[in-house]
């Protein structure tokens, strides 16, 4: 099968390299050899494995009837969306690790793929090389799934790990994550939780069969997390992780968000460190299932991209189980309606006063005029009002699913 790789950055090139590295085994398992016929990128490909394969533009790729599949690895929505749509409409299969594209345009692109009877697969878009999406729609298909939640961004997990273990500086650690090829082109997407939000949206859409728009998902990153938060969490018996969650609540609504969260040190995801991702999925038959592995980087992501390419090479056509529709966002819950436990750090406020206002409070630490207090079973709307009224630092919720 002849394919084209559009976008030859970390993931595009990694995909090509892994294909060349394991070509015989890949051919045997895919049922046919897989060959990169074209690479499209604005940069000079001389000296790369793609030397001599440069395509003039997307039209040139789509004009070649030999090309059956396009790997889109540009990222973002602009040209990536135009190219993917054109490829699907021309009857080409598409594989992509592009979580923004899938999160924002997945319903529309899946619909085109279905109409054209071609594959549109994106295993690498969530948790990089760690298989999560296929297990959800294949191995766990007999379950009613009500939760997918976890550590979905390698860059922020790498930074938090270095802050906790080595007291490392935020900016320097981010720079290392960029050098290692973990971070997005604009790392704001990582540290502000936007990348994790897109992945949660893909998970939620797949789990619940309804498009979950990123702009409707409450998203906080890690830029406000301080050494004092890390120390207070530690004292209370928790680790701080950036957690993305999509959970069906008892009222049937889907609670979807990305926030820093406290995980008990004994929680199965508390020791997921460095660039590793972990996702817990809960089904009514199977209970909890934990997926763990590398969430970013060239070859780990290429591993997932190529397995999608191989699946399409074997099966061809539309893969029916992967589908969701855009029916608005009225399935989403308002986080302020639910009860949470949270760590609150306040200044110039007495513990007794806090206890009087919020009921179930436990003093974790007191240093000068600063308190760290664990509040249990509080309505999030009430807590948010309280915190903004007294000008306290953002609270950090407990995640105990
Ligand atoms: N920037 C992303 C991360 C890459 O750090 O997880 C993988 O999606």
Boltz pocket constraint, residues with backbone or C-beta under 6 A from the ligand:
constraints:
  - pocket:
      binder: B
      contacts: [[A, 97], [A, 124], [A, 125], [A, 127], [A, 128], [A, 152], [A, 153], [A, 154], [A, 155], [A, 156], [A, 181], [A, 182], [A, 183], [A, 184], [A, 190], [A, 195], [A, 295], [A, 296], [A, 297]]
      max_distance: 6.0
